[in-house]
Amino acid sequence: MTVLLFGVTKDIIGSSSLSIPSKSVTGKNAPSTVKELRDFLSNLYPDLGNLSSLAIAVNNAYAEDEQPLNTYDEIALIPPVSGG
């Protein structure tokens, strides 16, 4: 599973994308819902939890926490945006 990163999420993780294997070395499966992905990433990168908001898009559409994830979905983390 590949997650595309933008803005401050890119700075926190240190890359423009993140690859999550379908199974970890401990035998745990990859996140299967948006909520599981959010929790997984917050555990790995606690600074993501400090963001005022963090949207997740799946296949170019904003996703709710209950949405299932598939290995070949295009996933993007969309951090808060400010402008002026």
C-alpha positions, -999 to 999 in steps of 0.1 A, spaced: 0 0 0 14 34 -10 4 66 8 11 99 -9 22 128 14 17 165 11 26 196 30 35 191 67 28 154 65 57 151 40 79 171 64 69 149 94 75 116 76 105 129 56 93 116 22 67 123 -5 54 88 -2 53 59 23 50 22 15 31 0 39 37 -37 33 7 -60 32 21 -79 62 47 -66 87 76 -87 100 55 -94 131 28 -110 108 3 -82 113 -18 -73 83 -17 -39 68 -45 -15 78 -78 -25 62 -98 7 69 -91 44 69 -94 44 107 -68 16 110 -45 35 87 -49 67 107 -41 48 140 -12 29 123 4 61 111 -2 80 144 16 52 162 46 53 138 47 91 136 32 107 167 36 142 153 8 134 129 -15 134 159 -6 170 167 -22 183 134 -54 202 138 -70 181 111 -58 154 87 -80 143 58 -74 110 40 -83 106 4 -88 72 -13 -89 71 -51 -92 109 -53 -121 112 -29 -122 122 7 -128 90 28 -146 84 61 -129 63 88 -151 33 80 -141 31 43 -122 -2 35 -88 0 19 -74 -23 -8 -38 -29 -16 -39 -10 -49 -59 21 -38 -44 55 -43 -42 70 -8 -32 105 1 -28 123 34 -41 159 32 -29 181 60 -47 213 71 -43 241 46 -42 278 53 -41 307 29 -43 343 26 
